[in-house]
Amino acid sequence: MLISILVTSYNYDKYIKNAIESIKNQTFEDWELIIVDDASEDRSVEIITKATDSYGRVRTIVNDQNMGLEATLEKAFKYASGKWIAILESDDEWTPDYLEEKIKVILKNPDAAVIFNDVETIGNVGKMAGLLYANRKFLRSKKYPRNMFWDMNLKNRIVTFSSVMIRRDLLEKVNWNTPSDRLLDWWLYIQIAYKNKFYYIDKKLTKWRIHSDSYINQKSSANCIMTNVLAMIEVYRRKPSFRLLLFILYTIPAFILTKLMRKLFSQD
């Protein structure tokens, strides 16, 4: 079973080699790697070339100009040929059994459409430690495979792209045009979750690096609510339901009120 691994790279020359090595060290060997560098201004492309030079199953593409995460990841996806898509962010790493553990789930749970796992954090977790603990507790309390559409409302339960593997055919059907690059993952998950099941592996198979440039540190609550609502509207546009309409009608006023309150207090 061929797994297509997608890596987007942008100015992470300090980390990209370790990310690639963690892929090369996988115990499951039926994979291909597509790396798209988004016009990095550091040594990323040089390091990628050296790290993958002897691997025939690696395709490296370099953007002529910076395109952003959504366009770069979608570009990588178009080169993929595997039935399943695994994503590794260029500042993160996988344990050697990452793909092997995912394959075990696929074989035992053919109805699972998205498989994700627990993470080990690297760097300054700070205030997120409590949120990560609460999220882990929530995920452990559920049975899988599970439809997580309503679980994804108001909170992204999958903390990093680097922990997820998604069935290819589902990514072919979604709208990639996210309102926020920083929330692309959540935007995609909400669309996929509506009619599909997710599976959580309670093992730390991903080493998730948190630093000052991490997207997690650049998200605002207003952007989160906006992305949440627009993703719901996108789902409703394709598959209308009364329950979903009620949620949207409730959340939009809440979103507007939040923006007004923030603007009011910022003037004080």
Phi, psi and chi 1 to 4 in degrees:
 res  aa     phi    psi   chi1   chi2   chi3   chi4
   1 MET       -  109.9 -177.5 -172.1  -60.4      -
   2 LEU   -74.4  130.3  178.4   66.8      -      -
   3 ILE  -108.6  127.4  -54.0  -62.8      -      -
   4 SER   -93.9  122.6  -66.4      -      -      -
   5 ILE  -103.7  125.0  -57.1  168.3      -      -
   6 LEU  -108.8  129.2  -49.3 -175.5      -      -
   7 VAL  -128.7  124.4  174.2      -      -      -
   8 THR  -103.7  139.3   59.0      -      -      -
   9 SER  -125.9  134.3  165.2      -      -      -
  10 TYR  -155.8  105.6 -178.9   64.4      -      -
  11 ASN    55.4   39.0  -72.7  -10.9      -      -
  12 TYR  -118.9   47.6  -83.7  169.4      -      -
  13 ASP   -63.9  -17.9   61.1   -1.8      -      -
  14 LYS   -73.7  -22.1  -66.1 -177.9  -68.0 -175.0
  15 TYR  -121.1  -23.0  -48.7  120.6      -      -
  16 ILE   -60.8  -35.0 -173.6   66.7      -      -
  17 LYS   -62.9  -44.1 -178.1  179.4  179.3 -179.2
  18 ASN   -63.7  -37.3  -71.6  -19.1      -      -
  19 ALA   -62.3  -47.1      -      -      -      -
  20 ILE   -64.8  -42.3  -67.0  171.8      -      -
  21 GLU   -61.8  -35.7  -70.0  -60.8  -38.3      -
  22 SER   -67.9  -25.9   76.1      -      -      -
  23 ILE   -75.7  -45.4  -65.1  170.7      -      -
  24 LYS   -63.2  -23.7  -69.6  160.2   65.7  174.1
  25 ASN   -89.9    7.3  -69.4  -26.7      -      -
  26 GLN   -65.7  138.3  -70.2  -60.6  -60.0      -
  27 THR   -73.0  -28.0   54.3      -      -      -
  28 PHE   -87.7  125.2  178.7   82.3      -      -
  29 GLU  -109.8   -2.6  -61.6 -178.6  -16.6      -
  30 ASP   -89.5   77.7 -170.0    9.3      -      -
  31 TRP  -141.7  159.8   52.6  -98.6      -      -
  32 GLU  -126.4  152.1   63.7  173.8    2.0      -
  33 LEU  -122.6  126.1  172.2   58.5      -      -
  34 ILE  -116.5  118.0  -63.0   99.1      -      -
  35 ILE  -113.1  127.4  -55.9  175.3      -      -
  36 VAL  -119.1  115.6 -179.1      -      -      -
  37 ASP   -90.8  129.4 -176.7   85.3      -      -
  38 ASP   -91.9   57.4 -163.6   16.7      -      -
  39 ALA    58.8   51.1      -      -      -      -
  40 SER   -60.6  148.9  -70.6      -      -      -
  41 GLU  -105.3    2.8  -61.3  169.4  -18.6      -
  42 ASP  -107.3 -151.3   58.8    8.6      -      -
  43 ARG   -93.5   16.4  -65.0  178.5   57.3 -114.9
  44 SER   -55.5  -49.3  -68.5      -      -      -
  45 VAL   -63.2  -41.5  174.9      -      -      -
  46 GLU   -60.4  -44.6  175.4 -171.7  -14.6      -
  47 ILE   -67.6  -41.7  -67.6  169.4      -      -
  48 ILE   -60.3  -44.9  -68.9  167.5      -      -
  49 THR   -61.3  -45.5  -58.5      -      -      -
  50 LYS   -66.2  -39.3  -72.4 -177.9  178.5  178.8
  51 ALA   -72.2  -23.8      -      -      -      -
  52 THR  -116.6    5.2   61.5      -      -      -
  53 ASP   -55.5  -38.0 -170.8   47.0      -      -
  54 SER   -94.6    7.4   61.4      -      -      -
  55 TYR  -105.9  111.6  -88.6   70.9      -      -
  56 GLY   -71.6  -18.6      -      -      -      -
  57 ARG   -95.1   22.1   49.6 -175.5  165.7  166.9
  58 VAL  -115.2  130.0  178.6      -      -      -
  59 ARG  -115.7  125.9 -179.3 -169.3  -69.2  -94.5
  60 THR  -115.5  127.5  -57.8      -      -      -
  61 ILE  -122.1  137.9  -58.3  104.6      -      -
  62 VAL  -117.8  121.2 -179.7      -      -      -
  63 ASN   -67.1  141.7  -68.6  -19.4      -      -
  64 ASP   -68.9  -30.8  -66.3  -29.6      -      -
  65 GLN  -144.0  160.5   59.8 -175.9   12.0      -
  66 ASN   -66.2  126.0 -173.5  -94.5      -      -
  67 MET  -112.2  -14.7  -62.1  169.5   60.2      -
  68 GLY    92.3  166.1      -      -      -      -
  69 LEU   -63.9  -48.2  176.9   61.2      -      -
  70 GLU   -58.8  -51.1 -178.4  -89.9  -49.2      -
  71 ALA   -65.6  -36.3      -      -      -      -
  72 THR   -71.8  -42.9  -58.8      -      -      -
  73 LEU   -68.9  -40.1 -173.6   59.4      -      -
  74 GLU   -63.8  -36.4 -173.2  176.1   10.5      -
  75 LYS   -63.1  -44.0 -175.5  175.6 -176.0  177.4
  76 ALA   -61.5  -40.9      -      -      -      -
  77 PHE   -60.9  -35.8  173.3   64.8      -      -
  78 LYS   -66.3  -20.0  -70.3  177.8 -179.9  177.6
  79 TYR   -91.3   -9.0  -75.0   94.1      -      -
  80 ALA   -77.1  145.0      -      -      -      -
  81 SER  -124.3   -3.7   53.5      -      -      -
  82 GLY   -77.2  157.5      -      -      -      -
  83 LYS   -71.5  -28.7 -177.8  179.4  177.6 -179.2
  84 TRP  -118.1  145.1  -75.6   83.0      -      -
  85 ILE  -116.4  123.0  -54.0  -63.3      -      -
  86 ALA  -111.2  139.2      -      -      -      -
  87 ILE  -118.3  130.5  -59.1  170.1      -      -
  88 LEU  -126.1  119.5  178.2   61.0      -      -
  89 GLU   -71.9  146.1  -62.6 -176.1   47.7      -
  90 SER   -72.0   -5.2   54.8      -      -      -
  91 ASP  -107.9    7.9   53.1  -15.5      -      -
  92 ASP  -112.6  175.9  -64.3  -26.3      -      -
  93 GLU  -142.5  160.9  -58.8  169.7   35.2      -
  94 TRP  -113.9  150.5  -73.0  -19.4      -      -
  95 THR   -73.3  156.8   60.3      -      -      -
  96 PRO   -58.2  -26.3  -27.2   36.6      -      -
  97 ASP   -96.8   14.1   57.8  -16.4      -      -
  98 TYR   -54.4  -58.0  178.0   91.2      -      -
  99 LEU   -67.2  -37.7  -67.8  178.1      -      -
 100 GLU   -59.9  -43.2 -177.2  179.2  -14.6      -
 101 GLU   -65.8  -36.5  -69.5  -66.9  -27.7      -
 102 LYS   -67.3  -39.9  -62.0  -71.4  173.7   76.2
 103 ILE   -62.3  -39.4  -66.7  -62.7      -      -
 104 LYS   -58.1  -42.5  -70.7  178.2 -178.0  177.2
 105 VAL   -66.2  -42.9  172.3      -      -      -
 106 ILE   -59.0  -44.6  -68.2  170.4      -      -
 107 LEU   -66.9  -33.9  -65.2  176.8      -      -
 108 LYS   -90.7  -20.0  -67.4 -178.6  179.3  179.1
 109 ASN  -133.5   75.1  -58.6  -85.9      -      -
 110 PRO   -63.9  -14.9   21.6  -32.8      -      -
 111 ASP   -88.4   -3.1   56.9  -22.8      -      -
 112 ALA   -75.6  129.6      -      -      -      -
 113 ALA  -104.9  -27.3      -      -      -      -
 114 VAL  -134.0  129.1  176.6      -      -      -
 115 ILE  -121.5  127.3  -54.8  167.0      -      -
 116 PHE  -138.0  168.7   66.4  107.3      -      -
 117 ASN  -140.0  170.1   53.8  -90.4      -      -
 118 ASP   -71.1  164.2 -164.0    0.6      -      -
 119 VAL  -130.5  153.6  -57.8      -      -      -
 120 GLU  -102.6  127.1  173.4 -171.4  -14.6      -
 121 THR   -89.2  142.3   52.1      -      -      -
 122 ILE  -121.6  133.3  -54.5  172.2      -      -
 123 GLY   103.6 -159.9      -      -      -      -
 124 ASN   -88.8   96.5 -175.4   16.6      -      -
 125 VAL   -71.8  -38.7 -179.7      -      -      -
 126 GLY    56.8 -129.7      -      -      -      -
 127 LYS   -67.7  -15.5  -63.9  179.1 -179.6  178.5
 128 MET   -76.1  -12.7  -77.3 -171.0  -69.0      -
 129 ALA   -56.2  -44.3      -      -      -      -
 130 GLY   -66.0  -40.2      -      -      -      -
 131 LEU   -65.5  -40.5  -64.6  174.7      -      -
 132 LEU   -65.1  -40.8  -70.9  170.4      -      -
 133 TYR   -62.7  -45.2  173.2   80.1      -      -
 134 ALA   -65.7  -39.1      -      -      -      -
 135 ASN   -66.8  -41.8 -169.0   58.1      -      -
 136 ARG   -63.0  -41.9 -176.8  178.5  -69.7  122.7
 137 LYS   -61.5  -42.0 -175.5  176.9 -179.4 -179.3
 138 PHE   -62.3  -48.7  172.2   86.5      -      -
 139 LEU   -63.5  -37.5  -67.7  171.3      -      -
 140 ARG   -70.1  -18.7  -72.9  174.1  174.8  172.8
 141 SER   -83.9   -5.2   69.5      -      -      -
 142 LYS  -106.8  162.2  -51.0  -59.5  179.6 -176.5
 143 LYS  -105.3  143.7  -68.1 -176.1  178.9 -179.0
 144 TYR  -128.0  152.3  -56.5   91.6      -      -
 145 PRO   -66.0  151.4  -18.1   31.4      -      -
 146 ARG  -147.4  139.1  170.2 -176.4  176.2   81.7
 147 ASN   -76.3  119.4 -176.3  -66.4      -      -
 148 MET  -110.0   21.7  -66.6 -174.4   63.6      -
 149 PHE   -58.0  -51.8 -179.5   72.9      -      -
 150 TRP   -74.8  -24.8  -62.7  107.3      -      -
 151 ASP   -63.6  -28.9  -63.3  -22.2      -      -
 152 MET   -82.7   -8.9  -74.8  -71.6  178.2      -
 153 ASN   -67.8  128.5  -77.3  -28.9      -      -
 154 LEU    69.2   -3.9  -55.6  179.0      -      -
 155 LYS  -156.1  130.2 -174.8 -178.1  -69.6  -69.6
 156 ASN   -83.2  113.0 -175.6   -0.5      -      -
 157 ARG   -80.7  -10.7  -65.5  -67.1  178.0 -178.4
 158 ILE  -106.5  108.2  -54.7  176.3      -      -
 159 VAL   -73.5  -21.3  -63.5      -      -      -
 160 THR  -151.6  144.7  172.3      -      -      -
 161 PHE   -54.3  -30.3 -105.0  145.8      -      -
 162 SER   -71.6    0.6  -62.1      -      -      -
 163 SER  -112.5    7.3   68.4      -      -      -
 164 VAL  -119.0  145.5   71.1      -      -      -
 165 MET  -131.6  132.0 -160.0  154.9   81.7      -
 166 ILE  -127.9  140.6  -53.7  171.4      -      -
 167 ARG   -63.5  131.7 -134.1  173.2   55.1 -146.2
 168 ARG   -56.1  -44.6  175.5 -164.0  174.6   85.8
 169 ASP   -61.2  -26.6   63.3  -57.7      -      -
 170 LEU   -73.9  -37.0  -61.5  176.6      -      -
 171 LEU   -70.9  -20.2  -72.7  171.8      -      -
 172 GLU   -74.9  -20.7  -69.4  174.1  -20.4      -
 173 LYS   -98.6  -17.8  -61.0  172.6 -175.5  175.7
 174 VAL   -79.6  161.8  -64.2      -      -      -
 175 ASN   -87.5  115.4  176.4   -0.8      -      -
 176 TRP   -81.2  -12.3  -76.0   74.7      -      -
 177 ASN   -76.0   75.2 -169.5   22.3      -      -
 178 THR   -70.3  146.2  175.8      -      -      -
 179 PRO   -74.3  -12.6   25.2  -33.2      -      -
 180 SER  -147.9  118.4  171.0      -      -      -
 181 ASP   -55.1  -39.2 -111.9   15.7      -      -
 182 ARG   -67.4  -17.2  -62.3 -179.9  179.8   91.8
 183 LEU  -118.5   23.5  -63.3  163.5      -      -
 184 LEU   -56.1  -42.6  172.2   61.9      -      -
 185 ASP   -59.6  -49.4   51.8   -8.2      -      -
 186 TRP   -63.2  -41.5 -164.8   17.1      -      -
 187 TRP   -55.0  -44.6  168.1 -100.7      -      -
 188 LEU   -72.3  -42.8  -63.5  176.8      -      -
 189 TYR   -60.8  -42.6  -59.3  151.4      -      -
 190 ILE   -60.3  -43.4  -70.7  174.1      -      -
 191 GLN   -63.4  -44.2  -65.8  179.1   65.8      -
 192 ILE   -69.6  -35.6  -66.7  170.8      -      -
 193 ALA   -68.8  -20.5      -      -      -      -
 194 TYR   -57.5  -42.7 -169.1   52.6      -      -
 195 LYS  -125.4   20.0  -67.8  -65.8 -177.8 -179.7
 196 ASN  -135.0  163.2  -63.5  -75.2      -      -
 197 LYS  -105.7  144.8  -68.0 -176.4  179.0 -179.4
 198 PHE  -110.0  154.8  -74.2   47.1      -      -
 199 TYR  -132.4  127.0 -166.9  101.7      -      -
 200 TYR  -103.7  126.8  170.8   64.5      -      -
 201 ILE   -99.4  118.1  -58.7  175.5      -      -
 202 ASP   -83.6   58.4 -169.8   15.2      -      -
 203 LYS  -139.8  143.8  -66.3 -178.3  180.0  179.8
 204 LYS   -85.3   82.0  -64.9 -179.6  179.4 -179.4
 205 LEU   -93.4   -8.4  -55.9  175.4      -      -
 206 THR  -121.1  136.6  -59.2      -      -      -
 207 LYS  -101.0  104.4  -63.5  179.5 -179.5  179.8
 208 TRP   -95.9  115.9 -178.6   34.4      -      -
 209 ARG   -90.8  126.6 -168.6 -178.6  -54.1  -84.3
 210 ILE  -113.7  123.8  -57.0  174.4      -      -
 211 HIS  -148.0 -178.1   49.8   85.5      -      -
 212 SER   -63.0  -27.4   57.6      -      -      -
 213 ASP   -91.6   -1.9  -65.7  -31.6      -      -
 214 SER   -62.9  142.0  -62.8      -      -      -
 215 TYR   -59.5  -31.6  -88.9    8.2      -      -
 216 ILE   -60.0  -27.9 -168.6   70.6      -      -
 217 ASN   -89.2    2.9  -71.1  -38.0      -      -
 218 GLN  -117.8    9.9  -58.6  173.3   29.7      -
 219 LYS   -91.8  139.4  -62.6  175.4 -178.4  178.0
 220 SER  -109.3  154.0   70.0      -      -      -
 221 SER   -64.0  -34.8   58.3      -      -      -
 222 ALA   -63.9  -44.0      -      -      -      -
 223 ASN   -63.5  -38.1  -85.5  -16.1      -      -
 224 CYS   -62.8  -47.7  -72.3      -      -      -
 225 ILE   -64.3  -43.5  -64.3  172.7      -      -
 226 MET   -60.5  -46.3  176.5 -173.3   69.5      -
 227 THR   -64.0  -41.4  -60.4      -      -      -
 228 ASN   -57.8  -50.2 -167.5  172.3      -      -
 229 VAL   -64.8  -45.6  171.5      -      -      -
 230 LEU   -66.4  -33.5  -68.5  177.5      -      -
 231 ALA   -67.1  -39.7      -      -      -      -
 232 MET   -64.1  -39.8  -66.3  -68.5  175.8      -
 233 ILE   -64.3  -39.0  -68.2  173.8      -      -
 234 GLU   -62.5  -41.6  176.8   63.5   23.8      -
 235 VAL   -64.7  -45.1  172.0      -      -      -
 236 TYR   -61.9  -38.1 -178.9   81.9      -      -
 237 ARG   -59.6  -35.6 -175.1 -179.5   67.6   81.1
 238 ARG   -88.2  -37.1  -62.6 -173.4 -179.6 -159.6
 239 LYS  -139.1   82.0  -61.0  175.2 -178.5  177.9
 240 PRO   -61.0  141.8  -21.0   32.7      -      -
 241 SER  -150.6  148.7   82.0      -      -      -
 242 PHE   -65.5  -41.6 -177.8   67.3      -      -
 243 ARG   -62.0  -42.1 -177.0 -177.9 -179.1 -171.1
 244 LEU   -67.2  -38.0 -172.5   52.0      -      -
 245 LEU   -62.2  -42.8  178.4   61.1      -      -
 246 LEU   -61.0  -41.9  -73.5  178.2      -      -
 247 PHE   -61.3  -45.6  176.1   82.8      -      -
 248 ILE   -62.2  -44.5  -66.6  169.4      -      -
 249 LEU   -64.3  -29.4  -67.3  175.3      -      -
 250 TYR   -78.3  -39.9  167.6   79.5      -      -
 251 THR   -77.1  -35.4  -52.0      -      -      -
 252 ILE   -59.6  -49.2  -70.5  176.7      -      -
 253 PRO   -59.9  -36.7  -23.7   35.1      -      -
 254 ALA   -63.9  -39.2      -      -      -      -
 255 PHE   -63.5  -46.9  167.7   62.3      -      -
 256 ILE   -63.3  -42.4  -65.1  172.1      -      -
 257 LEU   -62.4  -40.9 -179.6   60.5      -      -
 258 THR   -60.1  -43.8  -60.9      -      -      -
 259 LYS   -64.2  -42.1  -68.8 -164.4   69.4  173.8
 260 LEU   -64.8  -41.3  -70.9  173.9      -      -
 261 MET   -65.4  -41.8  -67.3  -64.5  -71.5      -
 262 ARG   -62.9  -42.0  -75.2 -178.3  176.2  -83.7
 263 LYS   -65.1  -40.1 -174.3  175.6 -179.1  179.8
 264 LEU   -63.0  -49.3  177.3   63.8      -      -
 265 PHE   -71.3  -27.1  -76.5  111.0      -      -
 266 SER   -71.3  -18.3   65.6      -      -      -
 267 GLN   -86.7  -14.7  -66.5  174.1  -12.6      -
 268 ASP   -76.7      -  -67.1  -20.0      -      -
